[in-house]
Amino acid sequence: MGSNRSFLPILSRCLLICVTLWSEPSSGLSSKSPRRPNIVLILTDDLDIALGGLTPLPKTRKLIGDAGMSFSNAFVASPLCCPSRASILTGKYPHNHHVINNTLEGNCSSKAWQKSEEAGTFPALLRTRAGYQTFFAGKYLNQEKNSKYYNYTLSVNGKAENHGADYGKDYLTDVLANRSLDFLQYKSNYMPFFMMVSIPAPHSPWTAAPQYQNSFNTTKAPRDPNFNVHGKDKHWLIRQAKTPMSNSSVQFLDDAFRKRWRTLLSVDDLVEKIVKSLEVRGELDNTYVFFTSDNGYHTGQFSLPLDKRQLYEFDIRVPLMVRGPNIKPNQTSRMLVANVDLGPTILDIAGHDVNKTNMDGMSFLPVMEGKVNSSSWRTDILVEYEGEGSPVSDPACPLLGPGVSECFPDCVCEDSYNNTYACVRTVALSTDLQYCEFDDNEVFVEVYNVTADPYQLTNIAKTIDQEVLEKMNHRLMMLQSCSGQTCRTPGVYDTRYKFDPRQMFPSNSWPPSRLRQKK
């Protein structure tokens, strides 16, 4: 499996799954340099936190969360696999890395992406600039038929490796665990390493390992206050959902919920194997271990059967736990972090100057080490999504017309062309707020006071103080055009930043301007 080739060409050619291993660094750093920390990033696929996604992962919570810091306000820059993964790898918001959906046409792992963005991804910088040996196993970005648990093809350093349906040899989560253990065994012991394990679970088709197929048999999707209720004051795509849902839809989403949890039991085993291997090798105390997801997920909220792609907490908030040197155990942080911060944080750990990159995110290493408090930390992040839709009508739902996609048999659709929005997500000492604008004919605005309304039942856009709306609209426009350092400027509710909206808006300037037009 060893290779001296760079990180980029291998991953560029991957169609399904990549497993890559290099045993030589390409930088001029000496192996006699002071040993820097090792770094492990475990990335799940569609793992929510709002609906109890961590419940099936007791070993993960104990070995990573209890041993380090859990972030209760961790968000993604976009609630869809490929844009989110691109944000993780590049440290950039989607408007800067230009990946808008899961297709080649949407710039997902396209030639343009490979040429313009891939060389600046943090794993590539770890190898070429920081002298780390690097390993990647699992789902990279997206291509057709990814996230399969059996009957798939791995690209092992560019060589195709076919897998069938034999659990002992082919179950993907276990294969990724075993390849990760192989890397830990055969890597160089004289240089720090970065290992990224990108697991398909709990993404569909939700195929559990045989020993877990009967787990959670009585479990149902949570019946939270926003379950199976009408989104009466929300964007039209949410308003179109039929309430109450059909019995078949409820049964389907409950069954999917159980299956998703079952796949996570193997993820829990994988985490345990990796952490225990690091411990046995005497490397755990010098290793940062990150655990997170590319986006959240919903099952029945606002009568949407199941998917992601929406602006609400269940789709954009994700689990994030980290253990490592100088991180005290059993900590929970309310500090606002996003997946664009993972790359800068990991580069910071490796000793690479993040200011020498053009990443939009910021390192939260000082947060983990207790060197920064909430009054001096950022108060807002950007969430943006460009909706997808079919140019022709769904034959089963002709009355909906063209432009919708991801439609269920009862004509409830999860996406559409004008499900295109941008949000400012704010977490400050006295404020927990979400402000969103849609790029549609309604110029629709949604605003939620998440402190008072954690299930986002009431859109307060028409009742909130106009000055607040003007401030948030201005901040949104700034973030939508930000790049690099300008994405890290203080927000509206930052105590270091005083903003008078009257300086920016004439008295008759409301409603706010529309989102920037699609390029």
C-alpha positions in Angstrom: 0.0 0.0 0.0 3.0 2.4 0.5 3.5 5.2 -2.0 5.6 8.3 -2.3 3.0 10.0 -4.6 1.3 13.2 -3.4 -2.1 13.4 -1.7 -3.8 15.0 -4.7 -3.7 12.8 -7.8 -4.8 9.7 -5.8 -7.9 11.4 -4.5 -8.7 13.1 -7.7 -9.2 9.8 -9.5 -11.3 8.2 -6.8 -14.8 7.3 -7.9 -16.1 5.5 -4.8 -13.7 5.0 -1.9 -10.1 5.9 -1.4 -7.5 4.3 0.9 -4.2 6.0 0.7 -0.9 5.7 2.7 2.4 7.4 2.4 5.4 6.6 4.4 7.6 9.5 3.4 7.1 13.2 3.9 7.8 15.5 0.9 8.9 18.6 2.9 12.4 19.3 3.9 11.7 18.9 7.6 14.1 16.5 9.4 12.8 13.5 11.1 14.9 14.6 14.0 12.8 17.7 14.6 10.8 17.8 17.8 7.9 15.4 17.6 4.6 17.2 16.9 1.2 15.8 17.8 -0.5 13.1 15.7 -4.0 13.9 14.4 -7.0 11.6 13.7 -10.2 12.9 12.1 -13.2 10.5 12.1 -15.9 11.8 9.9 -19.4 10.3 9.8 -22.0 10.8 7.1 -25.5 12.3 7.9 -25.0 12.0 11.7 -27.4 14.3 13.5 -27.0 15.5 17.1 -30.4 17.2 17.5 -32.3 13.9 17.3 -30.1 11.8 19.6 -27.6 10.7 17.0 -24.9 10.1 19.6 -27.1 7.8 21.6 -25.9 4.6 19.8 -22.3 5.6 20.4 -21.5 5.2 24.1 -17.9 4.1 23.5 -17.3 7.1 21.3 -18.7 9.5 23.9 -16.6 7.9 26.6 -13.3 7.6 24.7 -13.4 11.0 22.9 -16.1 13.2 24.5 -15.5 12.3 28.1 -11.8 12.3 27.6 -11.8 15.8 26.1 -14.1 18.5 24.9 -17.6 18.4 23.3 -18.9 21.4 21.3 -22.6 22.0 21.8 -22.6 24.7 19.1 -20.9 23.1 16.1 -22.4 23.8 12.7 -21.8 23.0 9.0 -21.4 25.7 6.3 -23.9 23.8 4.1 -26.2 20.8 5.0 -25.3 18.5 2.1 -22.5 16.0 1.7 -20.2 17.4 -1.0 -20.4 21.1 -0.2 -19.9 20.3 3.4 -16.9 18.0 2.8 -15.4 20.6 0.5 -15.7 23.1 3.3 -14.0 20.7 5.7 -11.1 20.0 3.4 -10.6 23.6 2.2 -11.6 25.6 5.3 -13.7 27.7 3.0 -17.4 28.6 2.7 -19.2 27.3 -0.4 -19.2 30.7 -2.1 -15.4 30.4 -2.1 -14.8 26.8 -3.0 -17.8 26.8 -5.4 -19.1 23.3 -4.7 -22.8 23.7 -4.7 -24.2 20.1 -4.8 -23.3 16.4 -5.1 -22.9 16.3 -8.9 -20.0 17.0 -11.2 -22.0 19.8 -12.7 -22.2 21.2 -9.2 -18.4 21.1 -9.0 -18.3 18.1 -6.7 -14.8 16.5 -7.3 -14.8 18.1 -10.8 -11.7 18.9 -12.8 -12.1 22.5 -11.9 -12.2 21.6 -8.2 -9.1 19.5 -8.6 -7.2 22.2 -10.3 -8.3 25.2 -8.2 -8.9 23.9 -4.7 -7.4 20.5 -4.0 -3.8 21.5 -3.6 -4.8 23.9 -0.8 -6.8 21.3 1.2 -5.5 20.9 4.7 -4.4 17.3 4.3 -2.3 18.3 1.3 -0.7 21.1 3.3 0.0 18.8 6.2 2.1 16.6 3.9 3.7 19.2 1.6 4.2 22.0 4.1 4.2 20.5 7.6 6.0 17.2 7.0 3.2 14.9 8.1 2.7 11.4 6.8 -0.9 11.1 5.8 -3.6 8.5 5.5 -7.1 8.7 4.1 -9.8 5.9 4.1 -13.4 6.2 3.1 -15.7 8.5 1.3 -13.8 11.5 -0.1 -16.3 13.8 -1.7 -19.2 12.3 -3.6 -19.7 10.2 -6.7 -22.4 8.0 -7.9 -23.2 5.0 -5.7 -21.1 6.0 -2.8 -21.9 5.1 0.8 -22.5 1.4 0.0 -21.7 -1.1 2.7 -21.3 -4.1 0.4 -20.5 -4.6 -3.3 -18.3 -1.6 -3.8 -14.9 -0.8 -5.3 -12.0 0.7 -3.3 -9.3 2.7 -4.9 -6.2 1.7 -3.0 -3.5 4.1 -4.0 -5.1 4.3 -7.5 -5.6 0.5 -7.9 -9.1 -0.8 -8.0 -10.1 -3.3 -5.3 -13.5 -5.0 -5.7 -15.5 -6.1 -2.7 -18.6 -8.3 -2.5 -21.1 -9.2 0.2 -19.1 -11.3 2.6 -19.4 -9.7 6.0 -16.1 -10.9 7.3 -14.2 -9.5 4.3 -16.4 -6.7 2.9 -18.5 -4.8 5.4 -17.2 -1.3 4.7 -17.1 0.2 8.2 -15.0 -2.8 9.4 -12.8 -2.6 6.3 -12.1 1.0 7.0 -11.3 0.1 10.7 -8.9 -2.6 9.7 -7.1 -0.4 7.1 -6.7 2.3 9.7 -5.2 -0.2 12.1 -2.8 -1.4 9.4 -1.7 2.2 8.9 -1.0 2.6 12.6 1.0 -0.6 12.6 3.1 0.1 9.5 3.6 3.8 9.4 6.9 5.5 10.3 7.4 5.9 14.0 9.8 8.9 13.4 7.3 11.4 12.0 3.9 12.7 13.1 0.9 11.4 11.2 -2.5 12.6 10.1 -5.2 10.0 9.6 -8.7 10.7 8.2 -11.3 8.0 8.4 -14.5 8.9 6.5 -17.2 6.4 7.3 -20.4 6.0 5.3 -22.7 5.4 8.3 -25.4 6.4 9.0 -26.0 7.3 5.4 -28.5 5.2 3.4 -28.9 2.4 2.5 -28.5 1.9 6.3 -27.1 -1.7 6.1 -26.2 -2.9 9.6 -23.7 -5.5 10.4 -25.3 -8.9 11.0 -24.8 -8.9 14.8 -26.6 -5.5 15.0 -29.6 -6.1 12.7 -32.0 -6.7 15.6 -30.9 -3.8 17.8 -33.2 -0.9 18.6 -36.3 -2.9 17.5 -38.6 -0.7 19.6 -37.0 2.6 18.8 -38.9 5.3 17.0 -37.9 8.7 15.6 -38.2 11.3 18.4 -41.6 12.9 18.7 -40.2 16.4 19.4 -42.6 19.4 19.3 -41.6 20.0 15.6 -42.3 16.4 14.6 -45.2 16.0 12.1 -46.4 19.6 12.4 -47.0 22.1 9.6 -44.4 24.7 8.9 -47.0 27.4 8.5 -44.7 30.4 8.6 -41.8 28.9 6.7 -40.5 28.9 3.2 -42.9 27.4 0.6 -41.0 24.2 0.3 -41.6 23.5 4.0 -45.2 24.7 3.7 -45.9 22.2 0.9 -45.4 19.2 3.2 -48.6 17.4 4.0 -49.6 17.4 7.7 -50.2 15.0 9.2 -47.9 12.7 7.3 -49.3 9.5 5.9 -49.0 6.4 8.0 -46.7 4.8 5.4 -44.4 7.8 5.6 -44.2 7.6 9.4 -43.6 3.9 9.3 -40.8 4.4 6.7 -39.0 7.1 8.7 -39.3 5.2 11.9 -37.8 2.1 10.2 -35.0 4.3 8.7 -34.3 5.8 12.1 -33.7 2.3 13.6 -31.6 1.3 10.7 -29.4 4.4 10.9 -28.8 3.7 14.6 -27.9 0.1 13.9 -25.1 1.2 11.4 -23.7 3.4 14.1 -22.9 0.5 16.4 -20.1 -0.5 14.0 -18.9 3.1 14.0 -18.7 2.8 17.8 -16.6 -0.3 17.4 -14.3 1.4 14.9 -13.7 4.3 17.2 -12.9 2.0 20.1 -10.4 0.0 17.9 -8.5 3.1 16.8 -8.3 4.7 20.2 -7.3 1.4 21.8 -4.6 0.8 19.2 -3.2 4.3 19.8 -3.2 3.5 23.5 -1.4 0.2 23.1 1.2 1.8 20.9 1.8 4.5 23.5 0.7 7.2 21.1 -2.7 8.2 22.5 -1.4 11.0 24.8 0.3 12.7 21.8 -2.7 12.4 19.5 -5.6 14.7 18.8 -8.8 12.6 17.9 -11.6 14.5 16.3 -15.1 13.1 15.8 -17.8 14.8 13.7 -20.2 14.6 10.8 -20.7 16.3 7.4 -24.2 17.4 8.2 -27.2 16.6 10.3 -30.5 14.9 9.4 -34.2 15.1 9.9 -36.9 12.4 10.3 -40.4 13.9 10.3 -39.6 17.4 11.5 -42.2 19.9 10.0 -43.7 16.8 8.2 -40.6 16.3 6.0 -40.1 12.5 6.0 -36.2 12.4 5.9 -33.3 14.1 4.4 -31.0 17.1 5.1 -30.6 20.3 3.0 -32.8 22.5 5.2 -31.7 25.5 7.3 -32.9 24.2 10.7 -30.9 23.0 13.7 -31.5 19.3 13.0 -29.8 19.6 9.6 -27.0 22.2 10.3 -25.9 21.3 13.8 -23.5 18.4 14.1 -21.7 16.5 16.9 -18.1 17.5 17.5 -15.8 16.0 20.1 -12.1 16.3 20.4 -9.5 14.7 22.8 -5.8 15.4 22.8 -2.8 17.0 24.5 -3.6 19.9 26.8 -7.4 19.3 26.5 -8.8 18.7 29.9 -11.4 15.9 30.1 -15.2 16.2 30.6 -15.5 19.6 29.1 -18.4 21.1 27.1 -17.9 24.3 25.2 -20.7 26.6 24.0 -18.3 28.5 21.7 -19.5 28.7 18.1 -17.5 26.6 15.7 -18.1 25.5 12.1 -16.7 22.8 9.9 -14.7 25.5 8.0 -12.7 25.7 11.3 -11.5 22.0 11.2 -8.7 22.6 8.7 -7.3 25.7 10.4 -7.4 24.0 13.7 -5.6 20.9 12.5 -3.0 23.0 10.7 -2.5 25.0 13.9 -2.0 21.8 15.8 0.6 20.8 13.2 2.5 24.1 13.6 1.5 25.5 10.2 0.7 29.2 10.1 -3.0 29.4 9.1 -2.5 33.0 8.1 -0.4 31.7 5.2 -3.5 30.0 3.8 -6.6 31.6 2.3 -9.0 29.6 4.6 -12.2 31.3 5.9 -12.3 29.4 9.2 -10.4 30.0 12.3 -8.5 27.7 14.7 -10.3 26.7 17.8 -7.2 25.1 19.4 -7.1 28.0 21.9 -10.6 27.2 22.9 -9.7 23.6 23.6 -6.7 24.6 25.6 -8.7 27.1 27.7 -6.8 30.1 26.4 -9.8 32.1 25.1 -13.1 33.0 26.7 -16.5 33.6 25.2 -16.2 37.4 25.2 -13.3 37.3 22.8 -14.6 34.5 20.5 -16.5 34.9 17.3 -20.3 35.2 17.6 -21.6 34.2 14.1 -21.0 32.0 11.1 -22.4 31.7 7.6 -24.6 28.8 6.4 -25.4 28.7 2.7 -27.1 26.3 0.3 -28.1 26.3 -3.3 -31.2 24.2 -4.0 -31.4 21.4 -6.5 -34.4 20.6 -8.6 -35.4 18.6 -11.6 -36.1 20.6 -14.8 -39.1 18.4 -15.5 -42.1 17.5 -13.4 -42.1 14.5 -11.3 -44.4 12.0 -13.0 -45.9 11.0 -9.7 -46.5 14.6 -8.7 -47.3 16.6 -11.9 -49.2 19.3 -10.1 -46.0 20.5 -8.4 -44.5 21.4 -11.8 -40.8 21.4 -12.6 -38.1 22.5 -10.2 -38.6 20.1 -7.3 -36.6 17.1 -6.3 -36.2 14.4 -3.7 -40.0 13.8 -3.7 -41.7 11.0 -1.7 -44.6 9.0 -2.9 -47.1 11.3 -1.2 -45.6 14.3 -3.2 -43.7 15.8 -0.3 -40.4 17.1 -1.8 -37.3 17.8 0.2 -35.6 20.2 -2.3 -36.2 22.6 -5.1 -34.4 25.1 -7.3 -35.4 28.0 -5.1 -34.6 26.3 -1.8 -31.6 28.5 -2.0 -30.8 30.4 1.1 -28.1 32.0 3.3 -28.1 32.3 7.0 -26.3 34.0 9.8 -26.1 31.7 12.8 -25.4 33.7 15.9 -24.3 32.4 19.3 -23.4 35.1 21.8 -23.5 35.6 25.6 -27.1 36.9 25.5 -28.2 35.8 22.0 -28.9 32.6 20.2 -30.3 33.7 16.9 -30.7 32.5 13.3 -31.4 34.9 10.4 -32.0 33.5 6.9 -32.9 35.0 3.5 -34.1 33.0 0.5 -33.2 33.7 -3.1 -36.8 33.5 -4.4 -39.6 35.6 -5.6 -40.9 36.0 -2.1 -37.6 37.3 -0.8 -38.6 35.1 2.1 -37.0 35.7 5.5 -36.9 33.3 8.5 -35.7 34.4 11.9 -35.6 32.2 15.1 -34.8 33.0 18.7 -33.3 29.6 19.4 -33.1 30.3 23.2 -36.8 30.8 23.5 -37.8 28.5 20.6 -35.3 25.6 20.3 -37.5 23.7 17.9 -37.8 26.7 15.6 -41.6 26.6 15.6 -42.2 30.3 15.2 -40.7 32.5 12.6 -40.3 35.9 14.2 -39.2 37.8 11.0 -42.4 39.9 11.0 -42.3 40.8 14.7 -38.7 41.3 15.6 -37.3 44.8 15.9 -36.5 46.3 12.5 -33.1 47.5 13.7 -32.1 43.9 14.5 -33.2 42.8 11.0 -31.2 45.5 9.4 -28.1 44.6 11.4 -28.5 40.9 10.5 -29.1 41.6 6.8 -26.0 43.7 6.7 -24.0 41.0 8.4 -25.3 38.4 6.0 -24.3 40.4 3.0 -20.8 40.9 4.5 -20.4 37.1 5.1 -21.7 36.2 1.6 -18.9 38.2 0.1 -16.2 37.4 2.6 -13.0 35.6 1.9 -10.2 34.6 4.3 -9.6 37.1 7.1 -12.8 39.1 6.3 -14.9 36.0 7.2 -13.5 36.3 10.7 -14.4 39.9 11.5 -16.5 40.5 14.6 -20.2 40.0 14.2 -23.3 42.0 15.2 -23.4 40.7 18.7 -19.7 40.6 19.3 -18.8 42.8 22.3 -15.7 44.1 20.4 -17.9 45.4 17.6 -20.3 48.3 17.6 -22.6 48.6 14.6 -25.0 51.4 14.0 -27.3 50.3 11.2 -28.3 53.9 10.5 -24.9 54.5 9.1 -25.5 51.8 6.4 -29.2 52.0 5.6 -31.6 54.8 4.7 -34.8 54.9 6.8 -36.8 53.3 4.0 -34.3 50.5 3.1 -36.3 47.6 4.5 -37.0 44.9 3.3 -33.5 43.7 2.8 -31.8 43.2 -0.5 -32.1 39.8 -2.1 -29.4 37.2 -1.9 -26.6 37.6 -4.5 -27.7 36.1 -7.8 -26.4 32.7 -8.8 -23.3 32.9 -11.0 
